[in-house]
């Protein structure tokens, strides 16, 4: 390229950094012996120049090109030994994206050239590929000062104790939305549409958790299947191009700003535990070719293979300080530049492993806790992975929320009518103090969920006894078999009125259970309008109506359930008791009437005794909680029949008022203290009385 002057540049910041004169490029690679910077034309097809990065400083290679501007397309070729048995997989025939690239251009084409080895060789990854991958891989793009009018943008900073999460998929939520313009469907701009944002605000949720939005290149096909969910990250900075309407990322920023204007937080589901490169037979697109030994945790016995605690081929190596810096820089960029409000960390146990063991003092845990940027946003951990000792529910640091699968499982079992569930259920309803209380965590640390993307929808939980994943092409072997679901007597959709009535009762009972539990609720998008995936509990590859929200199919019954869900969220806020931070201890707060902060009551109108907890066939319980100026009684009846229930006789003058009947079958004839009422089967009732 004419007019380009080459200077040494600097080692910080990593990535490509444009200024008024040119661009600085900096890349970490400890094992490389040579690094070349390749510049391409604007569309990323033709290589127009190549420069050797001659300066290596503390394992960071850098160069400054005067005359290069923002918008320049580029990639790296990294030289070094190709010795898979020793963990070294350098191959300069493979064009590599910049780990710090904030924008990518071009598609990922699943061609044999993207592999570092000859896939036709019987030696597989021990062979060496001489095919040039440049025509088949996305390229990095230099980002300049892309000004965006953030003026007036105020992060909602919703109090953790008042948070209601709502998980959705960008494309799945908007692809078939009738009020989203065709050109914006499936994109960030679609989510930013007035009708979508207004709906979320109207529903009452506070924090929208987006399934992965970082570049994962959805075009990838494996055996005819498409990567839809996005849990195969290619870049921790660049956004998924297929979600962008134009080349710049203003669409994402506009979405965030619009959400903030409506008081909604934007939470990103981040996959830092593994990448799209997978195991030893995966492609060489970025990290593997830059420095395999640094970016991934290798098998201690044979470095040809990877230590994999993720189930996705290889674990990202956050024990390496440069890799840890990459992750931290990614989060800071997303908060400071894109104004996101928090993160949900996929398989978070993998991020905190030291010498393959989970460690609360790991570099990742310590870095996150002390960071003055990350410390201002919400952090939510998925507290497990597939490695040894991977289940770490309750072991993350104070201030971090955690997905609570024990809550999920017991609520599902209770509402399908299983016996011996009330003891466990009571612990989960009251915030799981047995899990989080010993470490002096706040009650909101427990993220309570019944359904999320990974598993059946709420409608499918009451419609199918078994998973139906045949469409995934794996002979129904994929996805969990432990769904704890109950089809009410018929597998699949039916016109049987009794079956349909039972299903709706249990759906509404489970929604009420979640929103009247202590802790932080998360709702799966579509559950409020009875969305179905036709029994598929692992729709990761279903880029079609199985995964899409089919808005035009919403009927009168579905609309009623949406309004019911809104009512539950509003009730949760009105009661006020769910914003408590500290766990209950059963202490007396009103000695005159013996009222405790939280107590458990039977249908006999008395508090639970030890024998009541161990009554194996018990399928009902209630809690009495004290609010600021009111008492609330919430009854859960998972019996198939109605049961007589004596209300607590705390004070004879108390007149109880019904706030919620999930079944809409309760007869309210005036309710006094100590009176006996009839609680409908498969229902949740909530009463209040003014102190």
Buried (B, 14 or more C-beta within 10 A) or exposed (E): EEEEEBBEBBBEEBBBBBEEEBBBBBBBBBBBEBBBBBBBEEEBEEBEBEBBBEBBEEBBBBBBBBEBBBBBBBBBBBBBEBEBEBBBBBBBBBBBBBBBBBBBBBBBBBBBBBBBBBBEEEEBBBBBBEBBBBBBBBBBBBBBEEEBEEEEBEBBEBEBBBBBBBBBBBBBBBBBBEEBEEEBBBBBBBBBBEEBBEBBBEBBBBBBBBBBBBBBBBBBEEEEBBBBBBBBBBBBBBBBBBBBBEEEBBBBBBBBBBBBBEEBBBBBBBBBBBBBBBBBEBBBBBBBBBBBBBBBBBBEEEBBBBBBBBBBBBBBBBBBEBBBBBBBBBBBBBBEBBBBBBBBBBBBBBBBBBEBEBBEEBBBBBBBBEBEEBEEBBBBBBBBBBBEBBBBBBBBBEBBBBBBBBBBBBBBBBBBBBEBBBBBBBBBBBBBBBBBBEEEBBBBBBBBBBBBBBBBBBBBBBBBBEBBBEBBEBEBEBBEEEBBBBBBEBEEBBEEEEBBBBBBBBBBBBBBBBBBBBBBBBBBBBBBBBBBBBBBBBBBBBBEBBBBBBBEEBEEEBEBBBEBBBBBBEBBBEBBBBBBEEBBEEEEEBEEEEBBBBBBBBBEBEBBEEEBEEBEEBBBBBBBBBBEEBBBBBBBBBBEEBBEBBBBEBBEEBEBEBBBBBBEBBEEEEBEBEBEBEBBBBBBBBBBBEB
